């Protein structure tokens, strides 16, 4: 199965998708278009080597964060041990008693439904709209504005969140893009992002403990970082065995916090096979991203994952990606590289890595490896370490 996954992702990584090669299609590929199809259009077909089914559920211990919030050091150490085992293996775990209000999550889904039920013309008002150049609300129908093939069977709404941004806010962004009727939607998502950022910093503290470095190292590193929030909507598909809601890839960001609805569909590659992550309404799924892999000097694996669709029900998910500040140098702490330990990756900034994934490369299982090669080939010789 491992060779299957490698062949699968190689098909995506073999050709860099440069900006001027991207489609300039009309983004009218929304849920109404997808739901009207009786067959999967060729642009949405994925190679057979990618489409191997997952039959086994991933059974992993849940990480209970209640002890962390109580200050119970024994419980914190136990959580760190569970997280360490997961991150050394496949980079995915679920947390419960995470402190994010279940009513807030429910409200975020309500507004997700409201947005994706809008006519496509109204949804397009959220396409690359900015407020004072500081934030962007971006709607995408199947990423057809970026790619020509292997399109995902979904719609997305994406925006940036920065906690200390005074000149703009998520509320302002939604109002300026979609109108005053969406002020409350902006308020809900701003609160949701605040909750996710707080949780992400908690997880960063436990990750540091699990790696045996200064407990506050990663928390401080990400304190002034930004987050990317994404709402996903996956319509029913007439031939779900031929396409994906999201194809196999590792996130280029540092940490992904995901809530999937009761329909499910998230699968991760663990123990040399694809395994199903069963949805739990009380749990949040945490994925290690490529940037944190670099920050751990390659010790912790970034999570290779995908999302499948089905023919009966639409699927929804809420995803928050934690990123460092754009100009911060991504470098593992000294405790992980002292002595004769070899550096797994060169220093880089998040802005360079993000540029690479947005302009030159479609994320897959080899993104960090190929970014490293690109980075070293792009840097002057005297700048290489």
C-alpha positions as CSV (number, residue, x, y, z in Angstrom):
1,X,0.0,0.0,0.0
2,X,2.9,2.4,0.7
3,X,4.0,2.2,-3.0
4,X,0.4,3.0,-4.0
5,X,0.4,6.2,-1.9
6,X,3.8,7.1,-3.3
7,X,2.7,6.6,-6.9
8,X,-0.5,8.5,-6.1
9,X,1.2,11.6,-4.9
10,X,3.9,11.5,-7.5
11,X,1.3,12.1,-10.2
12,X,0.5,15.4,-8.5
13,X,4.1,16.4,-7.7
14,X,5.7,15.5,-11.1
15,X,4.7,18.8,-12.7
16,X,4.8,22.2,-11.0
17,X,1.6,24.1,-11.7
18,X,3.0,27.5,-12.5
19,X,0.8,30.6,-12.2
20,X,0.5,31.2,-15.9
21,X,-0.6,27.6,-16.5
22,X,-3.6,27.8,-14.2
23,X,-7.1,27.9,-15.6
24,X,-8.9,31.2,-15.7
25,X,-12.2,29.5,-15.5
26,X,-15.5,31.0,-14.4
27,X,-15.9,29.9,-10.8
28,X,-19.6,28.9,-11.4
29,X,-18.7,25.3,-10.4
30,X,-20.7,25.5,-7.2
31,X,-22.9,23.0,-5.4
32,X,-25.8,23.5,-7.8
33,X,-23.6,22.6,-10.7
34,X,-22.1,19.6,-9.0
35,X,-25.5,18.3,-7.8
36,X,-26.9,18.5,-11.3
37,X,-24.3,16.1,-12.7
38,X,-25.4,12.5,-13.5
39,X,-21.7,11.5,-14.1
40,X,-18.5,12.8,-12.8
41,X,-17.0,15.3,-15.4
42,X,-13.5,14.4,-16.6
43,X,-11.9,17.3,-14.8
44,X,-13.0,15.7,-11.5
45,X,-11.7,12.2,-12.3
46,X,-8.7,11.0,-10.2
47,X,-6.2,8.3,-11.2
48,X,-7.2,4.8,-10.3
49,X,-4.0,4.4,-8.2
50,X,-5.3,7.2,-5.9
51,X,-8.8,5.7,-5.5
52,X,-8.0,2.7,-3.3
53,X,-10.7,2.4,-0.7
54,X,-10.2,2.6,3.1
55,X,-12.0,-0.2,5.0
56,X,-10.5,0.0,8.4
57,X,-11.2,2.6,11.1
58,X,-8.3,4.4,12.8
59,X,-8.4,3.4,16.5
60,X,-6.3,5.8,18.5
61,X,-6.5,7.0,22.1
62,X,-8.3,10.3,22.5
63,X,-6.3,13.1,24.0
64,X,-8.3,14.5,27.0
65,X,-7.4,18.1,27.6
66,X,-9.3,18.5,30.8
67,X,-6.2,17.8,32.9
68,X,-4.3,20.5,31.1
69,X,-6.9,23.2,32.0
70,X,-6.9,21.9,35.6
71,X,-3.1,22.2,35.7
72,X,-2.8,18.5,36.4
73,X,0.9,17.8,35.5
74,X,0.5,14.0,35.5
75,X,-2.5,14.3,33.0
76,X,-0.5,16.7,30.9
77,X,2.4,14.2,30.7
78,X,0.0,11.4,29.8
79,X,-1.5,13.6,27.0
80,X,2.0,14.4,25.8
81,X,2.9,10.7,25.5
82,X,-0.2,10.0,23.5
83,X,0.5,12.9,21.2
84,X,4.1,11.9,20.8
85,X,3.2,8.4,19.7
86,X,0.7,9.7,17.2
87,X,3.1,12.2,15.8
88,X,5.9,9.8,15.4
89,X,3.6,7.4,13.5
90,X,1.3,9.4,11.3
91,X,0.7,13.0,12.6
92,X,-2.9,12.9,13.6
93,X,-4.9,12.7,16.9
94,X,-8.2,13.8,18.3
95,X,-8.8,16.0,21.4
96,X,-11.8,16.1,23.7
97,X,-12.6,18.5,26.5
98,X,-10.9,21.1,24.3
99,X,-12.6,24.2,25.7
100,X,-14.4,25.2,22.5
101,X,-18.1,25.8,23.0
102,X,-20.2,23.2,21.2
103,X,-22.9,25.8,20.6
104,X,-20.3,28.0,18.8
105,X,-19.3,25.0,16.6
106,X,-23.0,24.4,15.8
107,X,-23.5,28.1,15.0
108,X,-20.5,28.0,12.7
109,X,-22.1,25.1,10.8
110,X,-25.4,27.0,10.6
111,X,-23.7,29.9,8.8
112,X,-21.7,27.6,6.6
113,X,-25.0,26.2,5.4
114,X,-26.4,29.6,4.9
115,X,-23.5,30.7,2.8
116,X,-23.2,27.7,0.5
117,X,-27.0,27.8,-0.2
118,X,-26.7,31.2,-1.7
119,X,-27.0,31.6,-5.5
120,X,-23.5,31.4,-7.1
121,X,-23.6,35.1,-8.1
122,X,-23.8,36.1,-4.4
123,X,-21.1,33.6,-3.4
124,X,-18.8,35.1,-6.0
125,X,-19.0,38.4,-4.1
126,X,-16.6,36.7,-1.7
127,X,-14.0,36.0,-4.3
128,X,-10.7,37.7,-3.4
129,X,-12.3,40.6,-1.7
130,X,-10.0,42.5,0.7
131,X,-10.5,45.0,3.5
132,X,-7.8,47.7,3.4
133,X,-5.5,45.1,1.9
134,X,-5.1,43.3,5.2
135,X,-7.5,40.4,4.9
136,X,-9.1,38.4,2.1
137,X,-12.4,36.5,1.9
138,X,-12.0,33.9,-0.8
139,X,-14.7,31.7,-2.3
140,X,-13.7,28.8,-4.6
141,X,-15.8,26.4,-6.6
142,X,-13.7,23.2,-6.8
143,X,-10.5,25.2,-7.2
144,X,-11.3,25.5,-10.9
145,X,-9.6,28.9,-10.9
146,X,-6.3,27.2,-10.0
147,X,-6.2,23.8,-11.5
148,X,-7.2,22.0,-14.7
149,X,-7.5,18.4,-13.5
150,X,-8.0,16.3,-10.4
151,X,-10.5,18.9,-9.2
152,X,-12.0,18.3,-5.7
153,X,-15.7,17.8,-5.4
154,X,-16.3,20.7,-3.1
155,X,-16.7,24.4,-2.5
156,X,-14.7,26.4,0.0
157,X,-14.8,29.7,1.8
158,X,-11.5,30.8,3.2
159,X,-10.2,33.8,5.1
160,X,-7.2,34.9,7.3
161,X,-7.5,35.6,11.0
162,X,-5.1,37.7,13.0
163,X,-5.9,38.2,16.6
164,X,-4.1,41.5,17.0
165,X,-5.2,43.1,13.8
166,X,-6.8,46.4,14.8
167,X,-7.4,47.9,11.3
168,X,-9.7,45.1,10.3
169,X,-11.7,42.2,11.6
170,X,-13.5,39.1,10.4
171,X,-16.8,41.0,11.1
172,X,-15.6,43.9,8.8
173,X,-14.5,41.5,6.2
174,X,-17.9,39.7,6.0
175,X,-19.8,43.0,6.0
176,X,-17.7,44.6,3.3
177,X,-17.7,41.4,1.1
178,X,-21.3,40.1,1.5
179,X,-23.3,43.0,3.1
180,X,-24.6,44.0,6.5
181,X,-26.8,40.9,6.7
182,X,-23.6,38.8,7.2
183,X,-22.4,40.8,10.2
184,X,-23.5,38.1,12.7
185,X,-21.8,35.5,10.5
186,X,-18.6,37.4,10.8
187,X,-19.0,37.6,14.6
188,X,-19.5,33.9,14.9
189,X,-16.4,33.1,12.8
190,X,-14.3,35.6,14.6
191,X,-15.2,33.9,17.9
192,X,-14.6,30.5,16.3
193,X,-11.1,31.6,15.2
194,X,-10.3,33.0,18.6
195,X,-11.2,29.7,20.1
196,X,-9.2,27.7,17.6
197,X,-6.1,30.0,18.2
198,X,-6.3,29.5,21.9
199,X,-6.6,25.7,21.5
200,X,-3.7,25.7,19.0
201,X,-1.5,27.4,21.5
202,X,-2.4,24.8,24.2
203,X,-1.5,22.0,21.7
204,X,1.8,23.7,20.9
205,X,2.6,23.7,24.6
206,X,1.9,20.0,24.9
207,X,3.9,19.3,21.6
208,X,6.9,21.0,23.2
209,X,6.6,18.8,26.3
210,X,6.3,15.7,24.1
211,X,9.5,16.7,22.3
212,X,11.4,17.5,25.5
213,X,12.1,21.2,24.6
214,X,11.3,24.4,26.5
215,X,7.6,24.1,27.3
216,X,6.8,27.5,26.0
217,X,9.0,27.5,22.9
218,X,6.4,26.8,20.3
219,X,3.6,28.7,22.1
220,X,5.8,31.9,21.9
221,X,6.8,31.2,18.3
222,X,3.1,31.1,17.2
223,X,1.7,33.7,19.6
224,X,1.8,36.5,17.0
225,X,1.0,34.3,14.1
226,X,-2.0,34.3,11.8
227,X,-4.5,31.6,11.1
228,X,-6.4,30.5,7.9
229,X,-10.0,29.6,8.4
230,X,-11.8,27.4,5.8
231,X,-15.4,26.2,5.5
232,X,-15.8,23.2,3.3
233,X,-19.0,22.0,1.6
234,X,-19.0,18.6,-0.3
235,X,-22.2,18.0,-2.3
236,X,-23.5,14.5,-2.9
237,X,-21.6,12.9,-5.8
238,X,-23.2,10.5,-8.4
239,X,-20.0,8.4,-8.6
240,X,-18.1,8.9,-5.4
241,X,-15.6,6.1,-6.3
242,X,-14.1,8.2,-9.1
243,X,-13.2,11.4,-7.3
244,X,-12.3,13.1,-4.0
245,X,-13.7,15.9,-1.9
246,X,-10.0,16.6,-1.1
247,X,-7.2,14.6,-2.7
248,X,-4.3,13.1,-0.8
249,X,-1.9,15.7,0.6
250,X,-0.1,17.0,3.7
251,X,-0.9,20.5,4.8
252,X,1.9,23.0,4.4
253,X,0.8,24.9,7.5
254,X,1.9,24.1,11.0
255,X,-1.2,22.7,12.7
256,X,-4.7,21.9,11.4
257,X,-7.7,21.8,13.7
258,X,-10.7,20.2,12.0
259,X,-14.3,19.5,13.0
260,X,-16.1,17.2,10.6
261,X,-19.9,16.8,10.7
262,X,-21.6,13.4,11.3
263,X,-21.4,12.4,7.7
264,X,-17.6,11.9,8.0
265,X,-15.2,11.3,5.1
266,X,-11.8,12.1,6.6
267,X,-9.2,9.5,6.0
268,X,-5.5,9.4,6.9
269,X,-2.6,7.3,5.7
270,X,-1.4,5.3,8.8
271,X,0.4,2.0,9.1
272,X,0.9,1.8,5.3
273,X,-2.8,2.0,4.5
274,X,-5.7,4.5,4.3
275,X,-7.8,4.5,7.5
276,X,-11.1,6.1,8.3
277,X,-11.4,8.8,11.0
278,X,-14.8,8.4,12.5
279,X,-16.5,11.7,13.3
280,X,-17.2,12.6,16.9
281,X,-19.3,15.7,17.7
282,X,-17.3,16.3,20.9
283,X,-13.9,15.9,19.3
284,X,-11.6,18.0,17.2
285,X,-9.1,16.4,14.8
286,X,-5.5,17.7,15.0
287,X,-3.2,17.2,12.0
288,X,0.5,18.0,12.1
289,X,1.5,20.1,9.1
290,X,4.7,20.4,7.1
291,X,5.9,23.6,8.8
292,X,5.8,21.9,12.2
293,X,7.6,18.9,10.8
294,X,10.4,21.3,10.0
295,X,10.2,22.9,13.4
296,X,10.6,19.4,15.0
297,X,13.6,18.8,12.8
298,X,11.7,16.0,11.0
299,X,10.9,14.1,14.2
300,X,7.1,14.5,13.8
301,X,5.3,13.4,10.7
302,X,3.0,15.7,8.8
303,X,-0.3,13.9,8.3
304,X,-1.1,12.5,4.8
305,X,-4.9,12.7,4.5
306,X,-7.8,13.0,2.1
307,X,-11.6,13.4,2.2
308,X,-14.0,11.2,0.3
309,X,-17.6,12.0,-0.8
310,X,-20.7,9.9,-1.0
311,X,-23.8,9.7,-3.1
312,X,-26.4,10.3,-0.5
313,X,-25.5,13.2,1.7
314,X,-23.5,16.4,1.6
315,X,-20.6,16.7,4.0
316,X,-19.3,19.8,5.8
317,X,-16.2,20.6,7.8
318,X,-14.7,23.5,9.6
319,X,-10.9,23.8,9.4
320,X,-8.4,26.2,11.0
321,X,-4.8,26.2,10.0
322,X,-2.2,27.7,12.4
323,X,0.7,29.6,10.7
324,X,3.7,31.5,12.1
325,X,4.1,35.2,11.3
326,X,5.2,35.5,7.7
327,X,8.7,36.8,8.4
328,X,9.6,34.4,11.2
329,X,12.4,32.0,10.4
330,X,11.3,28.4,10.7
331,X,14.0,26.7,12.6
332,X,13.9,23.8,15.2
333,X,14.9,24.7,18.8
334,X,18.5,24.1,19.8
335,X,17.5,21.2,22.0
336,X,16.6,19.2,18.8
337,X,19.8,20.0,16.8
338,X,22.6,20.1,19.4
339,X,25.7,18.1,19.1
340,X,26.1,16.0,16.0
341,X,22.4,16.0,15.1
342,X,21.9,16.9,11.4
343,X,19.5,19.6,10.4
344,X,16.7,17.9,8.4
345,X,15.6,21.1,6.6
346,X,17.2,24.5,5.9
347,X,15.9,27.7,7.5
348,X,13.0,29.3,5.7
349,X,10.2,31.8,6.3
350,X,6.5,30.9,6.2
351,X,6.0,33.5,3.5
352,X,8.3,31.7,1.2
353,X,6.7,28.3,1.8
354,X,3.2,29.8,1.4
355,X,4.3,31.4,-1.9
356,X,5.6,28.1,-3.1
357,X,2.3,26.3,-2.5
358,X,0.2,29.1,-3.9
359,X,2.2,29.9,-7.0
360,X,4.3,27.0,-7.9
361,X,3.2,23.7,-6.4
362,X,0.0,21.8,-5.6
363,X,0.2,20.3,-2.2
364,X,0.7,16.6,-2.0
365,X,2.7,14.2,0.2
366,X,6.1,15.6,-1.0
367,X,5.5,19.3,-0.6
368,X,8.1,20.0,2.0
369,X,10.7,17.9,0.3
370,X,10.2,19.7,-3.1
371,X,10.0,23.1,-1.4
372,X,13.4,22.4,0.2
373,X,14.9,21.5,-3.2
374,X,13.3,24.6,-4.8
375,X,14.6,26.8,-1.9
376,X,18.1,25.6,-2.1
377,X,18.2,26.0,-5.9
378,X,16.8,29.5,-5.6
379,X,19.2,30.8,-2.8
380,X,22.6,32.2,-3.6
381,X,25.4,29.8,-2.7
382,X,26.8,32.1,0.0
383,X,23.4,32.1,1.8
384,X,23.2,28.3,2.0
385,X,23.8,26.6,5.3
